[in-house]
Amino acid sequence: MPIVRSAISSFPTAVVVSVVAVYSDGSIIEMATIGREGCTAMQAVFGARTSSARLLVQIPGGAAKMSRAAFTRTMGSMPSFRNLMYAYFQAFLDQVLVSVACNGAHSLKERLARWLLMMRDRADDDALQITQTLLAEMLGVQRPTISNAARELESAGLIARGRRQITILDRPGLTEASCECYRLARAHIAFHLPKTYA
């Protein structure tokens, strides 16, 4: 999957995008996830003409698009749009802060459960078309390490692993296996963007 710097503001309708950090050795790690609750124009919200964000499509799907110029004009001319973008930026920032804390505080199994639930929320599908190699990259660990964590979740009957796919079998159980950060991230989105998803 290509990593891009976007000059266009995209508003996902079905696609799920990761905001990633790219290091000099080519390795990447996820900082945040964007789904139908948001847009890829985080820095444009405050008038930036370029973006340092690198975006990686995790789950393909549709998105509405708007040029950066049109986005800037709409921010200035439509207070309701501007207020919605400010609310989204707050939710996005909260997600980044929770993710940073989670990476330092919780086990890989808990972090993996959180990540899978966040992807499921945005994809509206229990069958996620993702590989364990991608999971390892997103969570900043080696592939054998992510395989061990996924095996634990599978042994507990929470997920099923297939070729290039992970299926969530027991969402409530996976929520229990996750750290509190999943519920915290959802609560932040519900607070800032109450009409996004249940």
N, C-alpha and C positions, 0 to 999 in steps of 0.2 A: 504494500500500500504506500502510495507516495506521500511524502511530507511536503506541505506547501505553505507558502506565505501568501495569504489571500489579500487581494486588492478590492475584493467584493465583499459586501456584507451579506452573509447567508443566514436565513432563518429556517432551521431544520423543521421538517414536517414528519419525516420518518428516518432520516439519516442520523447517525450518532457519531460525533466527532470528538477526538481527544485533543487537548492542548498539551503539547509535549515540549520538554527541554531536550535539546540536541547537544551532545558533547563532542569534543574534538576527535575522539576515537570512533565516532559514529553511533555510539550508544544513545538510547533515548529513555526517558521516564515520563510518565504522565503526571501533569499538574492538576488537570481538571477535565471534566467531561461536559459536552454541550449536546443537548437534545432539543426536543420541541419546546422546552421552556425558555430557550434563549436564542442568541445570535452570536456570530463569530466576530462581531465588530466591537469587542470590549474597549479597545483603546480609542476607537473613533467616537465613542460616547462622549469623550472629553476633548474632541477636536483634533486628535492626532491624525496626520496625513498618511503615515505609514504605520505598519504594525510589526512588532518583533515576534509576535506569536507564531509558532509553527503548529500546523493543524494536521491531524492524521485521521482519515475516515476509518472508523472501527466497524460500523455496520452500514452498508450502502442503503440509500433510500432517497427520498425527495427532499428538496429544500427550495424555498422562495429566495430570490436573489435581488439585491439592490446595489447599485454602484455606490462607491464611497461618497461621491459628490451628492447624489440623491439622498443618501443617509444623512449627511451633514445638513442639507437644506431642510429635510423633514424634522430633524432635531430642533432646528431654529423656528420652524413655522407651526409645528403641532405640539402644543404643551402636553397633550395626553400621550403622544408617542414618546416624548422626551421623559416624562415621568415614568412610563413603563420601562424605558431603557435604564433609567437610574435605579429602579427597583431590581431589574435583572442584574445590573452590575453589582449591587449589594449582595444578591443571592450568589452570584458567581464568586465574589471575593470571599464570602463565608465558606463556600465549598473548598476553595483553595486553602484557606486557613485550617479547616477541619482535616483536609487531606494531609497537610504538612504535619499536624499534630498526630494524626493516626499512624503515619509512616514511622514515627519515632516511638509510639507508645504501645502499639498492639502487635500481636503475633501475625505471621503471614497468613495463617488459616482465617483469622478474623478479617484481615484486610482483603483477602481473596473473596470471602463471602460478601463483604461490603461492595466490592467492585462489581461482582456479578449482579447483585441486586440493583445497583445504580444503572447498569447497562440494561437490565430487564425493564426497569421503570421507563426508560427512554425508548426502548425498542418495542414495547408492548407484546413481547413474545418470550415464552419460556425457553425456546430453542435459539441459542445465540451462536451465530456463525463466526467463531473465533478459535484460534489455535492456542495451544499451551505456550508456544514460543512467543506469541503476541502477549499473552498474559504475563509471562516472565519479564518482557520488556516494560510493560506498563507499570508493573509493581517493583521494578528495579532489582530483580533477583535472577539467579541462574535457572535454566529450564528444569534441571533435576529437582531443584528446591520447590518450584511451583508444582511439579508433578506429584511430589510427596504431599503437599497441602491439598491439592485437588483430590488425591486418592483418599485422604481422610474424610473429605466432604462426601465423596462417592460412597465410601464404606458406611457412612451414617445414613445413606439413602436420601441425601439432600440434592445431589446432582447425578447426572449420567454423562460420561465422557464418550464422545465418538470421534471420528475422523473430522477434524476442522469444525467441531461443534461441541458445545456444552449445553445440556438441557437441565433446567431447574425443575426438579421433581417435587420438592417440598419447600414452597416459598416461606411459610411461617417458620419452619425449622431452620431454613437458611438465615432468616432474620435473627433467630435466637443464636445461631452460631457466629453471626457477625458481631463486631464490636458496637458500642453505642454510637459510633460516628455515623453509621448509616441512618439511624433514626434522627440524629442531630442534623445531618445534611438535609434530610427530607423536611424536617421542621422549619429549617431556614427558608427553603424554597416555598413551603406552604405559607410562611409568614409574609415574605416579600411578593410572592406571585400566587395568591390564593386560588386562582382559576386554572392553574397549570395542570395538575393531576391530583387524584385522590391519594 
